[in-house]
Amino acid sequence: MKKTLLAVAALCAMTSGAAFAQQSAAEGPLMVRVRAVHLDSANKDSTPLALSINNKFIPELDVSYFFTPNIAAELILTYPQKQTIRSAGADIGSLKHLPPTLLAQYHFTNFGGFKPYVGAGINYTRFSGVRFNSAVQGALGPSIDKNSWGGALQVGVDIPLAKNLYLNFDVKKVYISTDVHSFGAKVGTFKVDPVLAGVGLGWRF
């Protein structure tokens, strides 16, 4: 009995390994996606300024590496995005932010051709090019912290279109915030905390 169980276990291991090897040979462990993403900011502000930034569409590039058919890591990239800073709805300046995000993912493989996944990880955002209108700058001397670290959550699905080509739908919640200062004194925290909903194409190789 023990020998039989060992033989079955060995056969299962060899079969799963062969299956992944065949998948890897057909598709490879790398997947590159390009997406059009809508950034919808939560705009939560604890300062007296009622700060917000505009929502917008941004391009996104991500690279995933599959360690197994189910487990992958994804690095999400874009270029610095310029957005308008508003106070109570009035434009008072602008900033740029660069928000690379690294996620660990679990991909479900028991839905036929559809491959849904979930992910969780960490985001780093660098704020740059912060500019306030001269009147606001003179009256309040506002400034913000340039670095933000926060969590990120993700859900999405890859839908096969052709060999190694997938249609992708993806939604992320990213936690981004910065402390706001007036003449050097902290006056509150502005939380961007956007939801990013995207659609794009993925290539597995």
Secondary structure, 3 states (H helix, E strand, C coil): CHHHHHHHHHHHHHHHHHHHHHHHHHCCCEEEEEEEEEEECCCEECCCCCEEECCEEEEEEEEEEECCCCEEEEEEECCCEEEEEEECCEEEEEEEEECCEEEEEEECCCECCEEEEEEEEEEEEEEEEEEECHHHHHHHCEEECCEEEEEEEEEEEEEEEECCEEEEEEEEEECCEEEEEECCEEEEEEECCCEEEEEEEEEEC
